[in-house]
Amino acid sequence: MGENQKSIDGVIEKLAMIVDAADELFPNGKMLLAFELKEEEFKKVQGNFREIDKSFKQFKIEMSGNDIMFLLDESSNV
């Protein structure tokens, strides 16, 4: 993981472990991870990163040259 960031709830550290393991498994591949999360989890993860417009229903971060996308699962908000 390029930058040494820490999160209160350990989300960043756990994502770094996932990215590192996938890089080890597929060293020549490019990775895009996508997580579709219920609103509570989505907001919790969103709070670990820069101030993001709260109306966004998705956001993407880059970690170690790989993209991680977070999508709000709106099916639970009906």
VMD Tcl script that builds the backbone (N, CA, C; Angstrom):
set m [mol new atoms 234]
animate dup $m
set s [atomselect $m all]
$s set {name element resname resid chain x y z} {
  {N N MET 1 A 0.852 -1.159 0.000}
  {CA C MET 1 A 0.000 0.000 0.000}
  {C C MET 1 A 0.896 1.219 0.000}
  {N N GLY 2 A 0.696 2.121 -0.950}
  {CA C GLY 2 A 1.567 3.268 -1.121}
  {C C GLY 2 A 1.612 4.186 0.073}
  {N N GLU 3 A 0.467 4.660 0.522}
  {CA C GLU 3 A 0.422 5.584 1.645}
  {C C GLU 3 A 0.034 4.822 2.898}
  {N N ASN 4 A 0.612 5.226 4.004}
  {CA C ASN 4 A 0.282 4.591 5.271}
  {C C ASN 4 A -0.839 5.366 5.934}
  {N N GLN 5 A -2.071 5.012 5.614}
  {CA C GLN 5 A -3.222 5.665 6.208}
  {C C GLN 5 A -3.839 4.727 7.217}
  {N N LYS 6 A -4.481 5.304 8.213}
  {CA C LYS 6 A -5.181 4.501 9.208}
  {C C LYS 6 A -6.599 5.001 9.316}
  {N N SER 7 A -7.492 4.089 9.606}
  {CA C SER 7 A -8.878 4.471 9.812}
  {C C SER 7 A -9.281 4.086 11.226}
  {N N ILE 8 A -10.290 4.741 11.710}
  {CA C ILE 8 A -10.760 4.481 13.066}
  {C C ILE 8 A -11.280 3.055 13.197}
  {N N ASP 9 A -11.996 2.589 12.182}
  {CA C ASP 9 A -12.638 1.277 12.254}
  {C C ASP 9 A -11.871 0.180 11.520}
  {N N GLY 10 A -10.698 0.486 11.004}
  {CA C GLY 10 A -9.871 -0.528 10.352}
  {C C GLY 10 A -10.201 -0.800 8.898}
  {N N VAL 11 A -11.110 -0.025 8.293}
  {CA C VAL 11 A -11.517 -0.268 6.906}
  {C C VAL 11 A -10.335 -0.144 5.951}
  {N N ILE 12 A -9.555 0.909 6.075}
  {CA C ILE 12 A -8.439 1.132 5.147}
  {C C ILE 12 A -7.409 0.005 5.256}
  {N N GLU 13 A -7.095 -0.387 6.473}
  {CA C GLU 13 A -6.116 -1.461 6.669}
  {C C GLU 13 A -6.609 -2.783 6.065}
  {N N LYS 14 A -7.888 -3.076 6.242}
  {CA C LYS 14 A -8.449 -4.323 5.699}
  {C C LYS 14 A -8.507 -4.288 4.174}
  {N N LEU 15 A -8.849 -3.138 3.606}
  {CA C LEU 15 A -8.833 -3.008 2.151}
  {C C LEU 15 A -7.416 -3.202 1.616}
  {N N ALA 16 A -6.433 -2.659 2.317}
  {CA C ALA 16 A -5.035 -2.825 1.904}
  {C C ALA 16 A -4.641 -4.299 1.903}
  {N N MET 17 A -5.116 -5.047 2.892}
  {CA C MET 17 A -4.816 -6.486 2.944}
  {C C MET 17 A -5.437 -7.209 1.753}
  {N N ILE 18 A -6.667 -6.843 1.389}
  {CA C ILE 18 A -7.341 -7.465 0.242}
  {C C ILE 18 A -6.578 -7.151 -1.044}
  {N N VAL 19 A -6.216 -5.885 -1.222}
  {CA C VAL 19 A -5.493 -5.469 -2.424}
  {C C VAL 19 A -4.139 -6.157 -2.505}
  {N N ASP 20 A -3.417 -6.205 -1.396}
  {CA C ASP 20 A -2.110 -6.873 -1.387}
  {C C ASP 20 A -2.227 -8.352 -1.723}
  {N N ALA 21 A -3.235 -9.028 -1.178}
  {CA C ALA 21 A -3.428 -10.460 -1.458}
  {C C ALA 21 A -3.776 -10.684 -2.927}
  {N N ALA 22 A -4.632 -9.841 -3.491}
  {CA C ALA 22 A -4.999 -9.988 -4.900}
  {C C ALA 22 A -3.803 -9.705 -5.812}
  {N N ASP 23 A -2.992 -8.711 -5.445}
  {CA C ASP 23 A -1.773 -8.418 -6.218}
  {C C ASP 23 A -0.810 -9.598 -6.194}
  {N N GLU 24 A -0.730 -10.265 -5.064}
  {CA C GLU 24 A 0.136 -11.433 -4.949}
  {C C GLU 24 A -0.411 -12.601 -5.776}
  {N N LEU 25 A -1.719 -12.765 -5.775}
  {CA C LEU 25 A -2.355 -13.847 -6.527}
  {C C LEU 25 A -2.255 -13.626 -8.027}
  {N N PHE 26 A -2.447 -12.382 -8.471}
  {CA C PHE 26 A -2.412 -12.038 -9.891}
  {C C PHE 26 A -1.461 -10.863 -10.114}
  {N N PRO 27 A -0.142 -11.106 -10.049}
  {CA C PRO 27 A 0.827 -10.008 -10.106}
  {C C PRO 27 A 0.843 -9.248 -11.432}
  {N N ASN 28 A 0.387 -9.845 -12.504}
  {CA C ASN 28 A 0.408 -9.185 -13.807}
  {C C ASN 28 A -0.946 -8.631 -14.214}
  {N N GLY 29 A -1.923 -8.712 -13.323}
  {CA C GLY 29 A -3.270 -8.257 -13.656}
  {C C GLY 29 A -3.558 -6.871 -13.115}
  {N N LYS 30 A -4.610 -6.277 -13.649}
  {CA C LYS 30 A -5.110 -5.006 -13.119}
  {C C LYS 30 A -6.405 -5.325 -12.400}
  {N N MET 31 A -6.595 -4.719 -11.267}
  {CA C MET 31 A -7.714 -5.081 -10.409}
  {C C MET 31 A -8.706 -3.935 -10.296}
  {N N LEU 32 A -9.979 -4.300 -10.319}
  {CA C LEU 32 A -11.060 -3.386 -9.980}
  {C C LEU 32 A -11.963 -4.145 -9.024}
  {N N LEU 33 A -12.023 -3.678 -7.792}
  {CA C LEU 33 A -12.907 -4.274 -6.794}
  {C C LEU 33 A -14.139 -3.402 -6.675}
  {N N ALA 34 A -15.292 -4.008 -6.574}
  {CA C ALA 34 A -16.528 -3.249 -6.407}
  {C C ALA 34 A -17.292 -3.828 -5.226}
  {N N PHE 35 A -17.754 -2.938 -4.369}
  {CA C PHE 35 A -18.549 -3.325 -3.214}
  {C C PHE 35 A -19.882 -2.598 -3.282}
  {N N GLU 36 A -20.974 -3.332 -3.239}
  {CA C GLU 36 A -22.298 -2.738 -3.159}
  {C C GLU 36 A -22.743 -2.884 -1.714}
  {N N LEU 37 A -22.946 -1.744 -1.053}
  {CA C LEU 37 A -23.172 -1.738 0.383}
  {C C LEU 37 A -24.511 -1.114 0.740}
  {N N LYS 38 A -25.086 -1.611 1.815}
  {CA C LYS 38 A -26.288 -0.990 2.377}
  {C C LYS 38 A -25.899 0.394 2.885}
  {N N GLU 39 A -26.874 1.283 3.037}
  {CA C GLU 39 A -26.594 2.691 3.327}
  {C C GLU 39 A -25.714 2.892 4.562}
  {N N GLU 40 A -25.982 2.179 5.639}
  {CA C GLU 40 A -25.199 2.358 6.865}
  {C C GLU 40 A -23.724 2.037 6.646}
  {N N GLU 41 A -23.450 0.909 5.974}
  {CA C GLU 41 A -22.062 0.530 5.692}
  {C C GLU 41 A -21.425 1.500 4.707}
  {N N PHE 42 A -22.183 1.899 3.686}
  {CA C PHE 42 A -21.683 2.831 2.675}
  {C C PHE 42 A -21.229 4.137 3.332}
  {N N LYS 43 A -22.056 4.701 4.195}
  {CA C LYS 43 A -21.722 5.954 4.871}
  {C C LYS 43 A -20.526 5.779 5.804}
  {N N LYS 44 A -20.432 4.615 6.447}
  {CA C LYS 44 A -19.306 4.333 7.342}
  {C C LYS 44 A -17.996 4.334 6.557}
  {N N VAL 45 A -17.986 3.649 5.410}
  {CA C VAL 45 A -16.781 3.611 4.577}
  {C C VAL 45 A -16.487 4.995 4.023}
  {N N GLN 46 A -17.513 5.683 3.548}
  {CA C GLN 46 A -17.366 7.014 2.964}
  {C C GLN 46 A -16.714 7.982 3.954}
  {N N GLY 47 A -17.011 7.829 5.229}
  {CA C GLY 47 A -16.463 8.699 6.254}
  {C C GLY 47 A -14.965 8.566 6.454}
  {N N ASN 48 A -14.355 7.511 5.924}
  {CA C ASN 48 A -12.910 7.306 6.058}
  {C C ASN 48 A -12.089 8.067 5.028}
  {N N PHE 49 A -12.759 8.668 4.063}
  {CA C PHE 49 A -12.040 9.313 2.974}
  {C C PHE 49 A -12.369 10.796 2.919}
  {N N ARG 50 A -11.776 11.497 1.965}
  {CA C ARG 50 A -11.964 12.939 1.856}
  {C C ARG 50 A -13.445 13.300 1.944}
  {N N GLU 51 A -13.720 14.527 2.242}
  {CA C GLU 51 A -15.112 14.982 2.330}
  {C C GLU 51 A -15.768 14.812 0.963}
  {N N ILE 52 A -16.693 13.922 0.894}
  {CA C ILE 52 A -17.363 13.586 -0.358}
  {C C ILE 52 A -18.801 14.072 -0.264}
  {N N ASP 53 A -19.295 14.619 -1.351}
  {CA C ASP 53 A -20.682 15.068 -1.389}
  {C C ASP 53 A -21.580 13.917 -0.953}
  {N N LYS 54 A -22.344 14.156 0.090}
  {CA C LYS 54 A -23.166 13.095 0.681}
  {C C LYS 54 A -24.271 12.619 -0.248}
  {N N SER 55 A -24.536 13.343 -1.334}
  {CA C SER 55 A -25.577 12.912 -2.267}
  {C C SER 55 A -25.060 11.877 -3.273}
  {N N PHE 56 A -23.747 11.670 -3.328}
  {CA C PHE 56 A -23.192 10.688 -4.261}
  {C C PHE 56 A -23.615 9.286 -3.853}
  {N N LYS 57 A -23.955 8.480 -4.831}
  {CA C LYS 57 A -24.378 7.107 -4.580}
  {C C LYS 57 A -23.276 6.110 -4.915}
  {N N GLN 58 A -22.129 6.636 -5.307}
  {CA C GLN 58 A -20.963 5.796 -5.544}
  {C C GLN 58 A -19.715 6.657 -5.482}
  {N N PHE 59 A -18.601 6.029 -5.154}
  {CA C PHE 59 A -17.316 6.710 -5.214}
  {C C PHE 59 A -16.240 5.672 -5.410}
  {N N LYS 60 A -15.085 6.130 -5.889}
  {CA C LYS 60 A -13.982 5.231 -6.214}
  {C C LYS 60 A -12.719 5.766 -5.572}
  {N N ILE 61 A -11.897 4.855 -5.067}
  {CA C ILE 61 A -10.587 5.221 -4.551}
  {C C ILE 61 A -9.543 4.407 -5.289}
  {N N GLU 62 A -8.308 4.849 -5.226}
  {CA C GLU 62 A -7.192 4.119 -5.815}
  {C C GLU 62 A -6.272 3.709 -4.680}
  {N N MET 63 A -5.881 2.438 -4.692}
  {CA C MET 63 A -4.980 1.930 -3.662}
  {C C MET 63 A -3.961 1.025 -4.340}
  {N N SER 64 A -2.713 1.370 -4.217}
  {CA C SER 64 A -1.619 0.590 -4.800}
  {C C SER 64 A -1.820 0.355 -6.294}
  {N N GLY 65 A -2.323 1.367 -6.993}
  {CA C GLY 65 A -2.511 1.259 -8.443}
  {C C GLY 65 A -3.758 0.505 -8.853}
  {N N ASN 66 A -4.594 0.166 -7.913}
  {CA C ASN 66 A -5.833 -0.568 -8.189}
  {C C ASN 66 A -7.029 0.268 -7.753}
  {N N ASP 67 A -8.138 0.096 -8.472}
  {CA C ASP 67 A -9.349 0.843 -8.169}
  {C C ASP 67 A -10.283 0.040 -7.283}
  {N N ILE 68 A -10.872 0.731 -6.314}
  {CA C ILE 68 A -11.893 0.132 -5.449}
  {C C ILE 68 A -13.108 1.041 -5.543}
  {N N MET 69 A -14.246 0.461 -5.951}
  {CA C MET 69 A -15.463 1.233 -6.121}
  {C C MET 69 A -16.463 0.821 -5.071}
  {N N PHE 70 A -17.147 1.815 -4.529}
  {CA C PHE 70 A -18.186 1.588 -3.535}
  {C C PHE 70 A -19.497 2.104 -4.107}
  {N N LEU 71 A -20.500 1.240 -4.119}
  {CA C LEU 71 A -21.806 1.566 -4.671}
  {C C LEU 71 A -22.856 1.442 -3.577}
  {N N LEU 72 A -23.774 2.384 -3.545}
  {CA C LEU 72 A -24.865 2.330 -2.582}
  {C C LEU 72 A -25.932 1.367 -3.080}
  {N N ASP 73 A -26.271 0.381 -2.282}
  {CA C ASP 73 A -27.333 -0.579 -2.606}
  {C C ASP 73 A -28.659 0.085 -2.272}
  {N N GLU 74 A -29.339 0.561 -3.285}
  {CA C GLU 74 A -30.568 1.281 -3.072}
  {C C GLU 74 A -31.797 0.359 -2.950}
  {N N SER 75 A -31.596 -0.921 -3.182}
  {CA C SER 75 A -32.728 -1.844 -3.097}
  {C C SER 75 A -33.261 -1.941 -1.659}
  {N N SER 76 A -32.415 -1.633 -0.698}
  {CA C SER 76 A -32.849 -1.706 0.694}
  {C C SER 76 A -33.513 -0.416 1.152}
  {N N ASN 77 A -33.480 0.625 0.305}
  {CA C ASN 77 A -34.042 1.920 0.667}
  {C C ASN 77 A -35.421 2.151 0.087}
  {N N VAL 78 A -36.065 1.112 -0.383}
  {CA C VAL 78 A -37.384 1.244 -1.016}
  {C C VAL 78 A -38.465 1.311 0.026}
}
mol reanalyze $m
mol bondsrecalc $m
mol representation Tube
mol addrep $m
